[in-house]
Amino acid sequence: MPKIISANLNGIRSAATKGFFTWMAEQDADFVCVQELKAQAPDMQPEFLNPQGYHGHFHYAEKKGYSGTGVYSKVAPDRVVIGFGAPEFDAEGRYVRCDFGNLTVISVYCPSGSSGPERQEAKFRFMDLFLPHLQTLHAEGREVVICGDWNIAHKEIDLKNWKGNKKNSGFLPEERAWMTRIFDEVGFVDVHRGLDPREEQYTWWSNRGQAWAKNVGWRIDYQVATPGIAATATTVAIYKEQRFSDHAPLTITYA
């Protein structure tokens, strides 16, 4: 029963000081996908590269202290792909793919557009390039689990303050429609929502105000999977007992 964790660390060094790797060891997951390393190869300590004997594979951003993704696995992958073939975004360290037999596990960090119009335009460019990639990936006929921070809340249930965010990045109509296409047209499955339809299942909270204390959050971290493996998912959990970053780890167990 593969157990897969997705966690945006908002800085791997920061998360490590807050106990992330101790917690990760206790989880005994088969795969752990991480995003927003905010580190480059020289910054990666041995315990970041191969914690508790895990195999780690990483995509670092060219810009220091920015972005970055990784996949940890108990067994060595048969194949590793760094980047998805889009130079602008591959330079930002947003994609790691690892193949294990007929299973593909991907860690992705989709751009945020919240810092201004320029980054929102970059986000739209990413969306335009990533959707065809997802179509190609789905057509391979493999079982695929894509873990990551997608920086989009898909539906009104996926954020507390949806009425006030309809014109804000992360909940724009174009972004939400793009997510719908991934599920309805391309054929991937939002595994979390298939298991847990409840409200207030958030994975990210702003550092402003009392967002964490009042649970004014967003669900922007997903495990998006092909229907075959998605149908085997048995449990989902958002870990909130400790805070390693402004995101909470999302754990799903598959049969």
N, C-alpha and C positions, 0 to 999 in steps of 0.2 A: 504494500500500500504506500505509494509515494506520498511523501509529505513535502509540500512546497511553501516556502515563505517568500513574500515580497516586502522589502523595507527600504523606504527612502531615508537615508541616514543623515542628510543635511550636513555632510562632513564626516568622513569615516574616522578621522582622528578624534573629533568631538564625541561621536557615538561610542567609540571605544572607551573613552574616559567615563562615560555614563553607564558602562556595563553591558554594552550590546553583545560583545563576543562571549561573555560569561553566560548571558541569557541564550544566545544562539547554541552554545554547547549543550545546554539543558534541553533544548527542543528536539535534538536528534533528528533534524529534518534531512531529507535526501538531497534537496536543492534549496539554496537560499539566493535569491536575486536581490541585488542592492543597487540603489541609484543615488545620485548626487554625492559621489565620493569626495569632491572638492579636493582632489589630490592627484599627483602625477607619480610616475613610477619611482622616482627617488624618494618620495614621501612615504612609500608603502613599507611598513615594518613587517618582519617575518610573520608576526601574528595576524597581520592583515592579509597577507598573501596566501597562507595555508593554515588557517586557524583550526586547531584540533585535528589536523591531518586532512582537512578538506582540500580539494583541488580548486584553485581560484583562477579565473580568467577575467581580464579587465579591459575596458576601453576608456582611455584617458583623454580628456579634452586638451587641446593645444594651449588654451588659455589657463593660466595658473589659478588654482583655487576655484575651479568652475566645473559643474556638471560631473560626468563620469559615471560608468555603470560596471557591474560585475556579476558573475555567476559563480557560486560555490557549489561543489558537488562532492558527494562521498566517493564516487567512482570517477575515474578519468574519462572525459568525453572522447568519443570517436572522432569528432570533428569540431573545430571552433571557428566561428566567423566573427570578425570584428568589424562593425559598421554594416550598413545596409546598402551601400553603393551611392549615397548622395553626398558629394564632397562637402557642401556647406555644413551639413549636420554631422557627418562623420568626424569633422574637425572638432566637434563639440563633445565627442565621447558618449554618444547616446544609445549604443546598441551592441549587445553581446549575444551571440547565438551559440548554443552548445547542443550537439547531437549525441544521443545515447541510444543505440539500436534504432527502433522506430519512433523514439520520442525526441522531440526538440523542445528545449527550454530556453527562453529568451528573456533577457532583462532589457527593458526600454525606459528611457526617460524623455518623454515628449516635452517640447518647449513650453514655457509659460509665456503668456502675452501680457501679463499684468503690469509690467514695468513701463509700458508705453506703446504707442502706435507702431513703432519700428519693430518691436519684438512680436507684436500681434501679427504683423505682416509676415514675419519669419515663421511664426506658428502656422499660419495658413499655407505657406510654402511647404512646410514639413508635412502637413496634412495631405496636400496634393501629391506629394511624392510617396508618402507612407502607405496610402490606401492601395495603390497598384502593387506595392511590395507585399502587402497582406494578401492580396488576391493571388499572387504568384506563390506565396508560402502555403496558402490553403490548397492550391492546386497540386502541390507536391504529393499529397496523399498520406502524409505523416501525421502522427498525433503531436499537436503543438500546444504548449502553454506559454503565453506571453505575459510576463509579470512586469508591473511597473507603475510609475507615476505618469498617468496620461494627462494630467492637468485639465481634465474636463469632468464636470459632474453631469452625468447623462440625463437624469430626469429630476423632476421637482423633489422627489423623495430623497434625492442624493445630496441635498444641502439644506441647512436649517433656514437660511434667509433667502429663499429662491425668488420671492417677489422683488426684493431689492437688488438682485444680482442679474436680472434679465439682460442688462446692457453691459455687463462686466465680463472680462476675459475669464474663461473657465465655465461660463454658462450662457454663452452667446448662442443664438439659434443655429448659426452655421456649424458651430462646434458640436452641438448636440445632435444635429442631423447627420454629421459625419460619423459619430459613434453609432447612430442607428443603422447607417449603411454597413458598418463593420459587422453588425449582428444580423441584420435582415437580408442584406444583399451578398456580402462576402461569405457569411455562414459561420462566423465565430460565435462563441457563447460567453456571456457575462456569468462566470461560474458562481461568484458570490451571490448575485441576485437570484440565481436558480435555487440556491439553498436557503437563503434568508431574505424574505420579502419585507422584513420589518423596517420601520422608520428609524432615523437617528443612528444609522450604521456608518459612522464617519471615520475617515482615516487621516484627515489633516485638519488642523486648527490654526488660525492666524495667531501670531504673537501679539496682536493688538488687543487692547481691552481685556476682557475676561472670557475670551472665546473658549479656552480649554475648560475653565472652571464651570462655565455655563453650557458646555457642549454645543457651542455654535460652530459646527464643523461642516466639512465637505467630504464626500466620498469620491476621491480622485485616484486612488490606488486600486488597481484591478488585477485579477488573473483572468485573462481572455484566452479561451481554449477552443480547439476543434471539438465537434459534438461528441465524438467517441469517448475521449478521456473526460470531457465535461460531465458526461452521463454517469461516470463512476465516482464523482465527488461525493463524499459522505459528511464531512464536517468543515465548518468555516469559523474562524475566530479572529477578532481584532484585539490585539494585546495592548491594554491601556494601564496595566498595573505599574509599569515603569515608563518613563519618557526618555527615549534615546535621541529623539529629534522632534520637530514639529509635526511629523507623521507617526502613525502607529503601524507596526508590522501586521500584515495580513497573511494568515496561515490557512491553507486548504489541504485536506487529506483526500487522496484519490485511491480507489480500490485497485 
